[in-house]
Amino acid sequence: MALQSQLFGNDPKLEAAAVSDPAHILPGATGPHVRKIQLALVKLDRALIAQTELQRSVNGPSTANAVLAYKRKRNIVNRSYQSQADNIVGKMTIASLDGEMLRLETRRFTSPGILPVSPPPLLVVKDAAVVQRAGVGVSRFGIFGDAPLPPQIIPGGPALQMQLPVNGVGSFQVVNGLGETAGCDDSSIAMVFDPADPVAQGAVFVVKDPHLCHVRGIKPGATFIHVTRSNSIGIPIGLVRLPLVVGNSPAAGSFVSQKGTPINPKRTGRMIDIFGENETEPGFENFVTDPTFTVGNNGVPRPFTKDPKRPPGLNDKVASDVCIRDSPINQVTIDEIRRIAMPGCRLTVALNSGPGDGVPGGTDAQLKRVRDAFVPPGRVLQEGRHDEINERDGKPTVRKVLVIELP
């Protein structure tokens, strides 16, 4: 009789092992059929199989031990020639695994979860985003091929985010994830590994519940830790994701948040967000210096800093804090900042990096324009870059920041 479970059914080597003694699966065997056996042992018995064997799809010592433990637990012994269980996957073992997997496939599955352990995660507020997964192959144990996953909608609101320094190691737990795979979207930024088997890096096959995983920061950047989310027969249909930022995160005493907004503004005068759309903390007022951008992306009109129809707009020397975030900076804007800034005003500039870097009018050119305009006699308080997850599309991005105390 053909194998009935969707995991085992129609696999030529497993079908052969179910009916033919010479086709039994022995220690040392390799291939996709071994991976399916490993997956069944993990799901049915929470077998602790070595990560290196899982990655190589090899019936190594830990897989053979898991087979033996499975057979002993169920007293699978061919009494015609045996007195005790062995570590060979033969007719009786295949039939037992297939039957249990068939019953398991009819159950309702709980989605896996990612619980940050160390360092303590940050609570950040994220906008809703659609993460495009087209062209990104994600398969569990390589059984079903590298099939692209559909775009994923990440809801907005409060969310946890892990941050690590370069070469730093953090930890997280995967819960309700037996048989799933944990990894990073961009393994050049961070690498996930099992602390019990650190040689096998890049992906962790979840064989415990909960399963403790480690992640190492490799270079500055933003990515996601992910765990596959599979259907009842083990085919990945999505990802559970946790934002991860490596390096260049705001340190204690930083003047700029991860979103590129001022931290602990001076508040001794008016606080002005040029081209702002209420992304800064309460107390900042949205203004524009260029009439072309009167109406923001949210459709709300913003007043001019210097309105010829309703003078004076903002009076001279009234602002203790000025912020510009992801907006063009021309000479008119620089002149208006100089006019409205009181002595000691803190100017925060945060611009998304991208293809425009290093070319006329790009991010670097705009930051240089600001620096040349105010330093000296102004004083640079902070300069650098922040790596983060873009709020609109959920993709990693780099934001360059410059904070100046104006004269």
C-alpha positions as CSV (number, residue, x, y, z in Angstrom):
1,M,0.0,0.0,0.0
2,A,1.3,3.4,-0.9
3,L,2.4,5.8,1.8
4,Q,-0.5,8.1,3.0
5,S,1.1,11.1,4.6
6,Q,1.7,14.2,2.4
7,L,5.3,14.4,3.8
8,F,6.3,10.8,2.8
9,G,3.9,10.1,-0.1
10,N,5.2,9.9,-3.6
11,D,8.8,9.8,-2.5
12,P,10.4,7.0,-4.5
13,K,13.0,6.0,-1.9
14,L,10.6,6.1,1.0
15,E,8.0,4.2,-1.0
16,A,10.6,1.6,-1.8
17,A,11.8,1.3,1.8
18,A,8.2,0.6,2.8
19,V,8.0,-2.6,0.7
20,S,11.5,-3.8,0.0
21,D,14.2,-4.9,2.5
22,P,17.1,-4.0,0.2
23,A,15.8,-0.4,0.1
24,H,15.9,0.1,3.8
25,I,17.5,3.4,4.9
26,L,20.8,2.8,6.7
27,P,23.1,5.1,8.7
28,G,25.2,7.1,6.3
29,A,22.4,7.6,3.8
30,T,22.0,11.1,2.4
31,G,19.4,12.9,0.3
32,P,15.9,14.6,0.5
33,H,14.3,11.4,1.8
34,V,16.6,11.5,4.8
35,R,15.6,15.1,5.5
36,K,11.9,14.0,5.5
37,I,12.7,11.3,8.1
38,Q,14.6,13.9,10.2
39,L,11.7,16.3,10.0
40,A,9.2,13.6,11.0
41,L,11.4,12.6,14.0
42,V,11.7,16.2,15.1
43,K,7.9,16.8,14.8
44,L,6.8,13.5,16.4
45,D,9.5,12.9,19.0
46,R,11.3,16.3,19.4
47,A,14.4,14.5,18.3
48,L,17.6,16.4,19.0
49,I,19.4,16.0,15.7
50,A,22.7,17.8,15.0
51,Q,22.5,20.9,12.9
52,T,25.3,19.8,10.6
53,E,23.4,16.6,9.8
54,L,20.2,18.6,9.2
55,Q,22.0,21.0,6.9
56,R,23.7,18.1,4.9
57,S,20.6,15.8,4.9
58,V,22.8,13.0,6.2
59,N,21.7,10.0,8.4
60,G,24.6,10.6,10.8
61,P,25.0,9.5,14.4
62,S,22.4,11.8,16.0
63,T,19.8,10.9,13.3
64,A,20.5,7.2,13.7
65,N,20.2,7.6,17.5
66,A,16.9,9.4,17.0
67,V,15.6,6.5,14.8
68,L,16.7,4.0,17.5
69,A,14.9,6.0,20.3
70,Y,11.8,6.3,18.1
71,K,11.7,2.5,17.6
72,R,12.4,1.7,21.2
73,K,9.7,4.0,22.4
74,R,7.2,2.2,20.2
75,N,8.7,-1.3,20.5
76,I,9.2,-1.6,16.8
77,V,11.1,-4.9,16.5
78,N,10.8,-7.6,13.8
79,R,10.5,-10.6,16.1
80,S,11.2,-13.0,13.2
81,Y,14.9,-12.2,13.5
82,Q,15.4,-9.5,16.2
83,S,15.2,-9.3,19.9
84,Q,15.6,-5.6,20.2
85,A,15.2,-2.4,18.1
86,D,17.9,-1.2,15.7
87,N,18.7,2.1,14.0
88,I,17.5,1.1,10.5
89,V,14.5,2.7,8.8
90,G,12.7,-0.4,7.4
91,K,9.2,-1.4,6.5
92,M,7.8,-1.3,10.0
93,T,9.5,2.0,10.9
94,I,8.4,3.7,7.6
95,A,4.8,2.5,8.2
96,S,4.8,3.9,11.8
97,L,6.3,7.3,10.8
98,D,3.9,7.6,7.9
99,G,0.8,6.8,10.0
100,E,1.8,9.3,12.7
101,M,2.6,12.0,10.2
102,L,-0.8,11.5,8.5
103,R,-2.5,12.0,11.9
104,L,-0.4,15.0,12.6
105,E,-1.1,16.7,9.3
106,T,-4.8,16.8,10.1
107,R,-4.2,18.9,13.3
108,R,-4.4,22.6,13.5
109,F,-1.0,24.2,13.9
110,T,0.0,27.1,16.1
111,S,2.2,29.8,14.4
112,P,5.8,29.9,15.7
113,G,7.0,32.9,17.7
114,I,10.3,34.7,18.3
115,L,11.1,35.8,21.8
116,P,14.2,38.1,22.2
117,V,16.3,37.1,25.3
118,S,19.5,39.2,25.2
119,P,20.1,42.0,24.9
120,P,16.7,43.3,26.0
121,P,14.8,44.4,23.0
122,L,13.6,48.0,22.2
123,L,10.0,48.8,21.9
124,V,9.5,50.9,18.8
125,V,6.5,52.2,16.9
126,K,6.3,50.9,13.3
127,D,4.1,52.0,10.5
128,A,2.3,49.2,8.6
129,A,4.5,47.8,5.8
130,V,4.4,45.4,2.9
131,V,7.5,43.3,2.6
132,Q,8.1,42.0,-0.9
133,R,9.3,38.5,-0.8
134,A,9.3,37.8,-4.5
135,G,12.5,36.2,-5.7
136,V,13.6,35.2,-2.2
137,G,13.7,31.4,-1.8
138,V,12.8,30.1,1.6
139,S,12.5,26.4,2.1
140,R,12.6,24.3,5.2
141,F,15.3,21.6,5.1
142,G,15.4,22.1,1.3
143,I,12.6,19.5,1.0
144,F,10.3,21.4,-1.2
145,G,12.7,23.5,-3.2
146,D,13.4,27.2,-3.0
147,A,9.9,28.4,-3.8
148,P,9.4,32.2,-3.5
149,L,7.1,33.4,-0.7
150,P,4.3,35.9,-1.4
151,P,4.5,39.5,-0.1
152,Q,4.0,39.8,3.6
153,I,2.0,42.5,5.3
154,I,3.5,43.6,8.6
155,P,1.0,45.5,10.8
156,G,1.9,48.8,12.3
157,G,2.0,49.8,16.0
158,P,4.3,49.0,18.9
159,A,6.9,46.3,18.0
160,L,10.0,44.8,19.5
161,Q,13.4,45.4,17.8
162,M,16.8,43.8,18.6
163,Q,20.0,45.8,18.4
164,L,23.5,44.4,18.4
165,P,27.0,45.9,18.0
166,V,29.2,44.6,15.3
167,N,30.7,41.2,16.5
168,G,28.1,41.2,19.3
169,V,26.1,38.1,20.0
170,G,22.4,38.1,21.0
171,S,20.0,35.4,21.8
172,F,16.4,34.6,21.1
173,Q,14.0,31.7,21.6
174,V,11.8,30.1,18.9
175,V,8.5,28.8,20.4
176,N,5.9,26.6,18.8
177,G,8.4,26.1,15.9
178,L,9.3,22.4,15.8
179,G,10.6,21.6,12.3
180,E,10.8,25.2,11.2
181,T,14.0,27.1,10.2
182,A,15.4,30.3,11.8
183,G,17.7,32.6,10.0
184,C,18.3,36.2,8.9
185,D,17.0,37.9,5.8
186,D,20.5,39.2,5.1
187,S,23.2,36.9,6.3
188,S,25.9,39.4,5.4
189,I,24.6,41.7,8.3
190,A,23.9,39.0,10.9
191,M,24.2,35.3,11.2
192,V,22.0,32.9,13.2
193,F,23.5,29.8,14.8
194,D,22.8,27.2,17.4
195,P,24.9,27.6,20.5
196,A,25.0,23.8,20.9
197,D,26.5,23.5,17.4
198,P,28.2,26.8,16.5
199,V,30.0,25.3,13.5
200,A,26.8,25.1,11.6
201,Q,26.0,28.8,10.9
202,G,23.5,30.5,8.7
203,A,20.3,28.7,9.7
204,V,19.0,26.9,12.7
205,F,16.7,23.9,12.3
206,V,14.3,24.1,15.2
207,V,14.3,20.7,17.1
208,K,13.3,21.9,20.6
209,D,10.4,23.9,22.0
210,P,11.5,26.4,23.0
211,H,14.7,26.4,21.0
212,L,17.4,28.9,22.0
213,C,19.3,30.5,19.1
214,H,22.1,32.9,18.9
215,V,22.7,35.7,16.4
216,R,26.0,37.4,15.7
217,G,26.3,41.0,14.2
218,I,28.6,41.0,11.2
219,K,28.5,44.5,9.8
220,P,26.4,47.6,10.3
221,G,23.0,47.3,8.7
222,A,19.3,46.5,9.3
223,T,17.7,43.2,8.6
224,F,15.1,40.7,10.0
225,I,15.5,37.6,12.1
226,H,12.9,35.2,10.6
227,V,11.3,31.8,11.3
228,T,9.5,29.9,8.6
229,R,5.7,29.5,9.2
230,S,4.6,26.3,7.5
231,N,1.2,24.7,6.8
232,S,0.1,21.3,8.2
233,I,2.3,19.4,5.8
234,G,5.4,21.4,6.4
235,I,5.4,23.6,3.3
236,P,6.5,27.2,4.2
237,I,3.8,29.7,3.5
238,G,5.3,32.8,5.3
239,L,7.7,34.1,7.8
240,V,7.5,35.3,11.4
241,R,9.9,38.2,11.6
242,L,11.8,40.3,14.2
243,P,13.6,43.5,13.2
244,L,17.3,43.5,13.9
245,V,19.7,46.5,13.7
246,V,23.5,45.9,13.9
247,G,25.9,48.7,14.8
248,N,25.5,52.4,14.7
249,S,22.5,52.4,17.0
250,P,21.9,55.5,19.1
251,A,24.1,55.3,22.2
252,A,23.5,56.8,25.6
253,G,23.8,60.6,25.1
254,S,22.8,60.4,21.5
255,F,20.9,63.4,20.1
256,V,19.0,61.5,17.4
257,S,16.5,58.6,17.7
258,Q,16.5,55.6,15.4
259,K,13.8,57.3,13.4
260,G,16.0,60.4,12.8
261,T,14.1,62.6,15.2
262,P,15.6,64.7,18.0
263,I,16.1,63.2,21.4
264,N,15.8,65.4,24.5
265,P,15.4,68.7,22.7
266,K,16.4,71.9,24.4
267,R,12.8,73.3,24.7
268,T,14.0,76.8,25.6
269,G,12.2,78.3,22.5
270,R,9.9,77.2,19.7
271,M,10.7,73.7,18.3
272,I,10.4,73.6,14.5
273,D,10.1,70.6,12.2
274,I,10.8,71.8,8.7
275,F,8.7,69.9,6.2
276,G,7.5,67.9,9.2
277,E,4.5,65.6,9.3
278,N,4.0,65.1,13.0
279,E,6.8,62.5,13.2
280,T,8.7,64.3,16.0
281,E,7.7,64.3,19.6
282,P,5.0,66.6,21.0
283,G,5.9,70.2,21.1
284,F,7.4,70.4,17.6
285,E,5.6,72.5,15.0
286,N,5.4,71.6,11.3
287,F,6.6,74.4,9.0
288,V,7.8,74.7,5.4
289,T,10.4,77.0,3.8
290,D,9.4,76.2,0.2
291,P,5.9,76.9,-1.0
292,T,6.2,73.9,-3.4
293,F,5.8,71.6,-0.3
294,T,3.0,73.3,1.5
295,V,0.9,70.2,1.7
296,G,2.6,67.1,3.1
297,N,2.2,63.4,2.3
298,N,-0.6,63.3,4.9
299,G,-2.6,65.9,3.0
300,V,-2.4,68.5,5.8
301,P,-1.3,72.1,4.9
302,R,1.7,73.5,6.7
303,P,2.5,77.2,7.3
304,F,5.5,79.0,5.8
305,T,8.3,80.0,8.1
306,K,8.2,83.3,6.2
307,D,4.8,84.0,4.7
308,P,4.6,87.0,2.4
309,K,0.8,87.0,2.6
310,R,0.7,86.7,6.4
311,P,4.0,88.2,7.7
312,P,6.1,87.4,9.5
313,G,5.3,83.7,9.8
314,L,8.0,82.9,12.4
315,N,9.8,85.8,14.0
316,D,13.6,86.0,14.0
317,K,15.6,84.1,16.6
318,V,12.7,82.2,18.2
319,A,13.7,78.5,17.7
320,S,15.7,76.5,20.2
321,D,15.3,73.3,18.2
322,V,15.1,72.8,14.4
323,C,14.7,69.4,12.7
324,I,14.8,68.4,9.1
325,R,14.1,64.7,8.2
326,D,14.3,63.1,4.8
327,S,13.6,66.4,3.0
328,P,15.5,68.5,0.4
329,I,17.8,71.3,1.8
330,N,18.4,74.3,-0.5
331,Q,19.8,77.7,0.1
332,V,16.4,79.2,1.0
333,T,16.0,76.6,3.8
334,I,19.5,77.3,5.1
335,D,18.8,81.0,5.1
336,E,15.5,80.5,7.0
337,I,17.2,78.3,9.6
338,R,19.8,81.0,10.2
339,R,17.0,83.6,10.6
340,I,14.8,81.8,13.0
341,A,17.5,80.1,15.2
342,M,18.2,81.6,18.5
343,P,21.8,81.4,19.8
344,G,22.6,77.9,20.8
345,C,19.8,76.4,18.7
346,R,20.2,72.7,18.1
347,L,19.8,71.7,14.4
348,T,19.1,68.0,13.7
349,V,19.4,66.8,10.1
350,A,18.6,63.2,9.2
351,L,18.5,62.2,5.5
352,N,17.8,58.8,3.9
353,S,20.9,57.5,2.2
354,G,20.7,56.0,-1.3
355,P,21.7,56.1,-4.9
356,G,22.1,59.9,-4.6
357,D,25.1,59.6,-2.3
358,G,28.3,61.1,-3.7
359,V,26.6,62.9,-6.6
360,P,25.5,66.6,-6.9
361,G,22.3,67.1,-4.9
362,G,22.5,63.7,-3.2
363,T,22.5,63.0,0.5
364,D,26.2,63.7,1.0
365,A,26.0,66.9,-0.9
366,Q,23.1,68.2,1.1
367,L,24.8,67.4,4.4
368,K,28.0,69.1,3.3
369,R,25.9,72.1,2.4
370,V,24.5,72.3,5.9
371,R,27.9,71.7,7.5
372,D,29.6,74.4,5.4
373,A,26.8,76.8,6.1
374,F,27.0,76.6,9.9
375,V,30.4,75.1,10.9
376,P,32.3,77.0,12.1
377,P,31.3,78.9,14.2
378,G,28.7,76.3,14.9
379,R,29.7,73.1,16.7
380,V,29.0,69.5,15.5
381,L,27.4,67.5,18.3
382,Q,26.9,64.3,16.4
383,E,27.5,63.0,12.9
384,G,27.2,59.5,11.5
385,R,24.6,57.0,10.2
386,H,21.8,55.0,11.6
387,D,20.8,51.6,10.1
388,E,17.1,50.8,10.4
389,I,14.0,49.3,8.9
390,N,12.2,51.7,6.6
391,E,8.7,52.5,8.1
392,R,6.9,52.6,4.7
393,D,8.1,49.4,2.9
394,G,9.8,47.4,5.7
395,K,13.1,47.3,3.8
396,P,16.5,48.0,5.4
397,T,17.7,51.5,4.9
398,V,20.6,53.8,6.0
399,R,19.9,57.3,7.4
400,K,22.8,59.8,7.7
401,V,22.5,62.3,10.6
402,L,24.2,65.6,11.5
403,V,23.5,67.5,14.7
404,I,24.9,71.1,15.1
405,E,24.8,73.6,17.9
406,L,24.3,76.9,16.0
407,P,26.2,80.0,17.1
